[in-house]
Amino acid sequence: MSAAIEPELGWLAPEVEEELPALRLLVSEVAVGRRTPLTGAAPPDIAGRLRELSNRFRGPRAVGIRREPVPAAYRVFFRHIGLDPDVVRTPIEAAALERMMHGGFPTGGLLEDVLLIALADTAVPVWALDGESVDGKLGIRTSREGEMLGSSPQASTLPAGRLVVADSSTALAVLFGELADSHSAGPGTRRLRLFAVQVAGVPTLYVEEALWSVRVALERP
């Protein structure tokens, strides 16, 4: 991976770094080159890649995915932050379940399909924010009492102490959870801020590969 497209490291609030020293947030910007709206049907190359992965990602792997090193590392992290991975599934396990239920990976539009391809390839989840809505660098901190998820007046209220991905002023996403609607990518979004979460046991190469995969798929015309 060339230095020109290496992701940047997000910040960690002191209380988060003290409790979770192996946690890292990797961030990358994308200038969307595709003419297809991000929420529109994926073009043939992306749709074909998703079908190919569906054919490769069959029952035995889907059932045993939690025992692979990267998914297992995310399961350990979920337990560490108080989430039961058998109830709140890790992203790759949730995708594997969808694959089994639908007989293939369901399409959700260009952006969702590209993110799903990166996840299926690496087991590392990537999230995308509307780059124009982000104020400064991204990082991870705990939510404040009464804080809203996003900047919309209709945004939901977060409980205090929840781990969130935030910019300099606003909580934009719950860690491994919901993205703020007011900061999500829309059909005409042309600049994205991608982020991926690295935990203990997940090699940096896998995280960088996931971000690179999304970036390359969306930057091409």
Summary of the structure (lengths in Angstrom):
residues: 221
radius of gyration: 16.8
end to end distance: 20.4
largest distance: 46.1
contacts: 710
relative contact order: 0.23
helix: 41%
strand: 19%
